[in-house]
Amino acid sequence: MAREILFNAFAMNCVGHQSPGLWRHPDDRTTDYTSLAYWADLARLLERGKFDALFLADVLGAYDVYGGTPDAALRGGVQVPVNDPMMLVSAMALVTDHLGFGVTANLSYEPPYVFARRLSTLDHLTKGRIGWNIVTGYLDSAARGMGESRQRGHDDRYDVADEFLAVVYKLWQESWDDDAVAADKARGVYADPALVHRVTHRGAHYDVDAIHLAEPSPQRTPVLFQAGSSSKGRDFAARHAECVFVSGPSAKVIAPRVAAIRAAALPYGRGREAIKIFSMMTVIIGVTEAEAQTKLVAQRALASPEGGLVLMSGWTGVDFSQFDLDDEVRHVENDAGRTAMDNITRADPGRTWTVREVAQHVALGGIGPLIVGTPSQVADALEAWVDETDVDGFNLAFTIMPGSFADIVDYLVPELQRRGRYKRAYREGSLRHKLFQDGPRLKVPHPAVRRDKIGIKQEQDAETVTA
Ligand SMILES: Cc1cc2nc3c(=O)[nH]c(=O)nc-3n(C[C@H](O)[C@H](O)[C@H](O)COP(=O)(O)O)c2cc1C
């Protein structure tokens, strides 16, 4: 039987997210992003649609590559202003029972000791529904905010990330034994000091000599999400990620990336079931084709092509304001993200893109494909995409908030359920258990789990634990 398709909703603690300009649409509520009620309503809606998770993007730094200033980003509300995504999770967890939360956090600018506690806290408060989207950033503006002149080199960022993970794994997995908390009122012992271990780490980038501050949470290590597709990013994903996000305009671009990630994971003992891969997708749904097309026309009229280029310039590190709109985009390699540029240059040599095409495409949901049609047409397209690319599900970007997600919940989900391609009920348990029917804790061969601790010989360790 065909697999069930997984759904993440893709959003960010700002206006518009990946559909610049559409915050002006009369039905759009993203300008309420500073209110808790807005996020609580979204969480309830997604849980009604049995979404697996809300994936919250986050970007440190302003998009100032376009034109060399943040002016266009500020004028258009293009992912700036942007608030902290982690602050939203507790409130959304309180009004839901099952929805997972994949929160993005950039590890380049904070110490692992502090970060590990924040995630443990959220794993407790969500009862094991927290995931972490591991990112290292792509904007020099973030580095300047942190006293550096520019960000680290592309591949170096992944090396730092490896060491960061080695440290947080030790804090989450090894500092507290499962039975360390006695909470014994009669004896007056809360935790048994003999069962709480100091973590020591001396590495190139981090030194830690401390116990983890939080007691063991349901999952210990949050579900690990990641989105690098460069060769270095792919190797990182192959070792660490439980969920990988891919993004590209066509199945032809995505299918080889998915195959490459799955192949890269095999030598680490991580087979087809170890990694769930989600493809970015934007859908505009109408009950009739005509209604869907009417929505598209109204949304196109308000989508900001300049905003699309502001985003693209930030993702690629290339100032798209310097080109003529009819210029063909040519490949450039630098220290920003690699994949956004590949998508419109090398990934599909049969398809060239002008700057104008990029601007218009990215302005409606980002670089993923846009599918417009009836629930049945959209379901056909998603099924075909899964068959062609071997992904497990989708990160659904919105054009109108919450209308895009309401249409998915009310029309697309029932259609996929009728086809046996979407869950009718949530599984019980942690986010890891819901996604993998396993958990709540990570298991061997994931590098977070020390084989020597559980009596397995360390032969071919993939991790760089530098205790
Ligand atoms: C679907 C998707 C979502 C992403 N979300 C974020 C994000 O929220 N914050 C961020 O800094 N980077 C984000 N990224 C960028 C990735 O972390 C990474 O920098 C990018 O994919 C380039 O990696 P590469 O150079 O290894 O291909 C995202 C990428 C994708 C494909």
Ligand as a Chemical Component Dictionary entry (heavy atoms), coordinates in Angstrom:
data_LIG
# 
_chem_comp.id                   LIG 
_chem_comp.type                 NON-POLYMER 
_chem_comp.pdbx_formal_charge   0 
_chem_comp.three_letter_code    LIG 
# 
loop_
_chem_comp_atom.comp_id 
_chem_comp_atom.atom_id 
_chem_comp_atom.alt_atom_id 
_chem_comp_atom.type_symbol 
_chem_comp_atom.charge 
_chem_comp_atom.model_Cartn_x 
_chem_comp_atom.model_Cartn_y 
_chem_comp_atom.model_Cartn_z 
_chem_comp_atom.pdbx_ordinal 
LIG C1  C1  C 0 13.000 24.235 3.375 1  
LIG C2  C2  C 0 14.184 24.975 3.889 2  
LIG C3  C3  C 0 14.046 25.746 5.036 3  
LIG C4  C4  C 0 15.130 26.451 5.556 4  
LIG N1  N1  N 0 14.946 27.208 6.666 5  
LIG C5  C5  C 0 15.964 27.942 7.149 6  
LIG C6  C6  C 0 15.787 28.787 8.260 7  
LIG O1  O1  O 0 14.715 28.878 8.821 8  
LIG N2  N2  N 0 16.855 29.507 8.692 9  
LIG C7  C7  C 0 18.088 29.448 8.107 10 
LIG O2  O2  O 0 18.996 30.133 8.554 11 
LIG N3  N3  N 0 18.284 28.633 7.030 12 
LIG C8  C8  C 0 17.245 27.908 6.549 13 
LIG N4  N4  N 0 17.430 27.121 5.445 14 
LIG C9  C9  C 0 18.750 27.102 4.822 15 
LIG C10 C10 C 0 19.540 25.868 5.187 16 
LIG O3  O3  O 0 19.765 25.769 6.559 17 
LIG C11 C11 C 0 20.880 25.873 4.431 18 
LIG O4  O4  O 0 21.608 27.018 4.778 19 
LIG C12 C12 C 0 20.620 25.910 2.962 20 
LIG O5  O5  O 0 19.752 24.841 2.580 21 
LIG C13 C13 C 0 21.907 25.802 2.185 22 
LIG O6  O6  O 0 22.630 24.680 2.599 23 
LIG P1  P1  P 0 23.731 24.090 1.636 24 
LIG O7  O7  O 0 24.637 25.206 1.275 25 
LIG O8  O8  O 0 24.382 22.968 2.403 26 
LIG O9  O9  O 0 22.961 23.549 0.456 27 
LIG C14 C14 C 0 16.371 26.399 4.911 28 
LIG C15 C15 C 0 16.503 25.631 3.752 29 
LIG C16 C16 C 0 15.434 24.927 3.239 30 
LIG C17 C17 C 0 15.609 24.126 1.981 31 
# 
loop_
_chem_comp_bond.comp_id 
_chem_comp_bond.atom_id_1 
_chem_comp_bond.atom_id_2 
_chem_comp_bond.value_order 
_chem_comp_bond.pdbx_ordinal 
LIG C1  C2  SING 1  
LIG C2  C3  SING 2  
LIG C2  C16 DOUB 3  
LIG C3  C4  DOUB 4  
LIG C4  N1  SING 5  
LIG C4  C14 SING 6  
LIG N1  C5  DOUB 7  
LIG C5  C6  SING 8  
LIG C5  C8  SING 9  
LIG C6  O1  DOUB 10 
LIG C6  N2  SING 11 
LIG N2  C7  SING 12 
LIG C7  O2  DOUB 13 
LIG C7  N3  SING 14 
LIG N3  C8  DOUB 15 
LIG C8  N4  SING 16 
LIG N4  C9  SING 17 
LIG N4  C14 SING 18 
LIG C9  C10 SING 19 
LIG C10 O3  SING 20 
LIG C10 C11 SING 21 
LIG C11 O4  SING 22 
LIG C11 C12 SING 23 
LIG C12 O5  SING 24 
LIG C12 C13 SING 25 
LIG C13 O6  SING 26 
LIG O6  P1  SING 27 
LIG P1  O7  DOUB 28 
LIG P1  O8  SING 29 
LIG P1  O9  SING 30 
LIG C14 C15 DOUB 31 
LIG C15 C16 SING 32 
LIG C16 C17 SING 33 
# 
